[in-house]
Amino acid sequence: MSTEQTNVKINNEIRDEDRLALYVLRSGQGVVHGGITSNMTSEIQLYDEYVKFGIFPKKYNRVPEMRYEDIASIEISKKIAVRYIIFAILTCITVILPLIFIFLSINSKITIRQKNGAYTEIFSYNKKNGETVARALDNMVVSKRGVSVLTIK
């Protein structure tokens, strides 16, 4: 198998060299998604005309790709993991453990909404990485539409 064949996806539409940027974000443990406590890994691939999302576990991948022209808003907010808040309450007799658990519970939540109402959510335990991805995506939207859609709460 040649190198060119390994770089082409199965559908033969997209080559890896066409990708402008790749970001991988991970949520902290204990972020609740649909009643199940778990962590989430998100792979964000920026291309010239659209962005692709690979979210694992796959059942949380609501919108696998979006065109930049269709993005209505990008919001960054905080998401607190329930698991660590419970641990903080249970260890409230000590002084340092609740502070550590509260610190571990904070995740950045990036919500990307389309004009038709569809949205996808990306979680990052590292605030700086989450903001970097949101700003890169916003820069691509600005280059295509001429208007910023980023909101930081």
QUILINGI-V45067 format. One record per residue. PHI is phi in radians with two decimals (none if undefined). PSI is psi in radians with two decimals (* if undefined). D_LAST is the distance of its C-alpha to the last C-alpha in Angstrom with 2 decimals. Layout:
phi=<PHI | PHI>
psi=<PSI | PSI>
d_last=<D_LAST | D_LAST>
This chain:
phi=<none | -1.37 | -1.08 | -1.11 | -1.20 | -1.30 | -1.47 | -1.72 | -1.17 | -1.01 | -1.37 | 1.01 | -1.68 | -2.13 | -1.82 | -1.05 | -1.25 | -1.36 | -1.26 | -1.47 | -2.72 | -2.30 | -2.17 | -2.14 | -2.08 | -2.22 | -1.47 | -1.30 | -1.14 | 1.64 | -1.28 | -1.48 | -2.19 | 1.07 | 1.54 | -1.94 | -1.55 | -2.80 | -2.03 | -2.29 | -2.02 | -2.14 | -2.00 | -1.95 | -2.02 | -1.65 | -2.01 | -1.12 | -1.92 | -2.71 | -2.12 | -1.96 | -2.03 | -2.08 | -1.98 | -2.13 | -1.14 | -1.08 | -1.18 | -1.68 | -1.49 | -1.22 | -2.19 | -1.22 | -2.69 | -2.43 | -1.42 | -1.06 | -1.17 | -1.56 | -1.35 | -1.63 | -2.73 | -2.24 | -2.06 | -1.96 | -2.44 | -1.72 | -2.24 | -1.78 | -1.34 | -1.10 | -0.96 | -1.29 | -1.15 | -1.11 | -1.07 | -1.11 | -1.17 | -1.19 | -1.84 | -1.18 | -1.16 | -1.45 | -1.72 | -1.44 | -1.05 | -1.06 | -1.13 | -1.13 | -1.14 | -1.16 | -1.07 | -1.20 | -1.38 | -1.50 | -2.18 | -1.58 | -2.01 | -1.89 | -1.91 | -1.96 | -1.89 | -1.64 | -1.11 | -1.48 | 1.72 | -1.18 | -2.58 | -2.35 | -2.07 | -2.17 | -2.01 | -2.46 | -1.32 | -1.82 | -1.06 | -1.10 | -1.14 | -1.08 | -1.20 | -1.08 | -1.13 | -1.10 | -1.20 | -1.11 | -1.15 | -1.12 | -1.07 | -1.18 | -1.14 | -1.09 | -1.17 | -1.59 | -1.88 | 1.48 | -2.42 | -1.42 | -2.10 | -1.47 | -2.27 | -1.91 | -1.75>
psi=<2.25 | 2.88 | -0.67 | -0.65 | -0.58 | -0.42 | -0.16 | 2.30 | 2.90 | -0.66 | 0.01 | 0.40 | -0.68 | 2.33 | 2.62 | -0.57 | -0.25 | -0.29 | 2.31 | -0.66 | 2.66 | 2.22 | 2.42 | 2.12 | 2.56 | 2.43 | 2.84 | 2.84 | 2.51 | 0.09 | 2.19 | 2.20 | 1.86 | 0.60 | -0.07 | 2.25 | 2.10 | -3.05 | 2.87 | 2.44 | 2.29 | 2.32 | 2.06 | 2.11 | 2.07 | 2.19 | 3.10 | -0.69 | -0.25 | 2.99 | 2.44 | 2.45 | 2.27 | 1.82 | 2.26 | 2.27 | 2.56 | -0.43 | -0.21 | 0.03 | 1.46 | -0.81 | 1.86 | -0.46 | 2.69 | 2.47 | 2.53 | -0.58 | -0.40 | -0.14 | 2.12 | -0.63 | 2.64 | 2.04 | 2.36 | 2.19 | -3.14 | 2.51 | 2.22 | 2.24 | 2.16 | -0.66 | -0.81 | -0.51 | -0.70 | -0.76 | -0.69 | -0.70 | -0.73 | -0.47 | 0.42 | -0.21 | -0.65 | 2.94 | -0.77 | -0.63 | -0.79 | -0.63 | -0.72 | -0.79 | -0.66 | -0.72 | -0.73 | -0.38 | -0.25 | 2.16 | 2.68 | 2.36 | 2.11 | 2.07 | 2.13 | 2.02 | 2.48 | 2.91 | -0.49 | 0.04 | -0.27 | 2.58 | 2.85 | 2.61 | 2.37 | 2.35 | 2.51 | 2.26 | -0.30 | 1.98 | -0.71 | -0.77 | -0.70 | -0.76 | -0.59 | -0.79 | -0.78 | -0.72 | -0.68 | -0.74 | -0.70 | -0.68 | -0.66 | -0.68 | -0.74 | -0.70 | -0.50 | -0.68 | -0.36 | 0.13 | 2.46 | 2.44 | 0.19 | 2.30 | 2.20 | 2.10 | *>
d_last=<48.67 | 47.73 | 44.58 | 43.64 | 43.88 | 41.57 | 38.80 | 38.94 | 37.13 | 39.43 | 38.80 | 39.87 | 37.15 | 34.80 | 35.85 | 33.82 | 34.61 | 32.83 | 29.46 | 27.45 | 25.11 | 24.63 | 21.73 | 22.08 | 19.26 | 20.03 | 18.21 | 19.43 | 22.23 | 21.64 | 18.67 | 20.00 | 20.55 | 22.72 | 24.40 | 25.36 | 24.12 | 24.10 | 22.35 | 21.42 | 22.27 | 20.88 | 22.83 | 21.33 | 24.12 | 23.68 | 26.78 | 27.84 | 27.26 | 24.96 | 22.83 | 24.20 | 22.50 | 24.59 | 22.99 | 25.21 | 26.30 | 27.12 | 26.65 | 22.83 | 23.29 | 22.68 | 22.80 | 24.83 | 24.36 | 22.77 | 24.09 | 21.78 | 23.04 | 21.89 | 18.17 | 16.36 | 12.66 | 10.73 | 7.26 | 5.96 | 5.09 | 7.81 | 11.23 | 14.05 | 17.53 | 19.96 | 22.92 | 21.97 | 21.10 | 24.59 | 26.11 | 24.60 | 26.16 | 29.42 | 29.71 | 28.84 | 32.42 | 31.65 | 29.33 | 27.94 | 27.46 | 24.76 | 22.70 | 23.25 | 22.37 | 19.09 | 18.22 | 19.36 | 17.34 | 13.83 | 12.90 | 10.21 | 10.10 | 10.34 | 11.35 | 13.74 | 15.33 | 18.71 | 20.25 | 22.48 | 19.80 | 20.28 | 17.39 | 17.17 | 14.93 | 15.08 | 14.55 | 14.99 | 16.04 | 15.67 | 12.25 | 14.20 | 15.87 | 12.90 | 11.44 | 15.10 | 15.59 | 12.65 | 13.91 | 17.45 | 16.91 | 15.33 | 18.36 | 20.66 | 19.28 | 19.71 | 23.20 | 24.16 | 22.66 | 22.14 | 18.64 | 15.17 | 12.98 | 9.93 | 6.40 | 3.79 | 0.00>
